[in-house]
Amino acid sequence: MVDMPIHPCQHRDMTEDELRDLIAAYDAAGAQLDAADAERLRVRDEGLRRARNEGMRQVDIVKITGYSKETVRKALNPQVREAVNEAKRDRRASR
């Protein structure tokens, strides 16, 4: 990012520092949301794995939750989710 001064008459009341602070707060809030999403996913996946470990069939988990077979498969096997996510990252990087 290039730090170029803005001509004073191009804005009125907000300072450059205020704008930078606003964006920093926005980015920090996004990071908090990402962490909360990761925690929600962890808790949900642990619950789905518990259901499976206690004898519930995958097809029944799909039916009860309304999740796709793929979503349940990734929840039941975290290594699968990581492999799928890694493949997505690789495809994006190669574009």
C-alpha positions, 0 to 999 in steps of 0.5 A, spaced: 500 500 500 502 506 498 501 512 503 500 518 499 497 524 502 490 526 500 489 534 498 486 537 504 480 540 500 478 533 498 475 531 504 472 535 510 472 532 517 475 525 517 482 525 518 487 520 514 488 517 521 481 516 523 480 512 516 486 508 518 483 506 525 476 505 522 479 500 517 484 497 522 477 496 527 474 493 521 479 488 520 480 486 527 472 485 527 473 480 521 478 476 525 474 475 531 468 473 526 473 468 523 475 465 530 468 465 532 466 461 525 472 456 527 469 455 534 462 454 531 465 449 526 469 445 531 463 444 536 458 442 530 463 437 528 465 434 534 457 433 536 457 430 529 462 425 530 459 423 537 453 422 534 457 417 529 461 414 534 455 412 538 452 408 532 448 413 528 449 412 521 452 417 516 445 417 512 441 418 518 446 424 520 444 427 513 437 426 514 436 429 521 441 435 520 439 437 512 447 437 511 449 435 504 453 428 504 459 432 503 459 436 509 457 430 513 463 427 510 468 432 512 465 433 519 466 426 520 473 426 518 477 432 519 483 430 514 478 430 509 476 437 510 483 439 510 485 435 504 479 439 500 481 446 503 488 445 501 486 443 494 482 449 493 488 453 496 492 450 490 487 451 485 486 458 487 494 459 487 495 456 480 490 461 477 
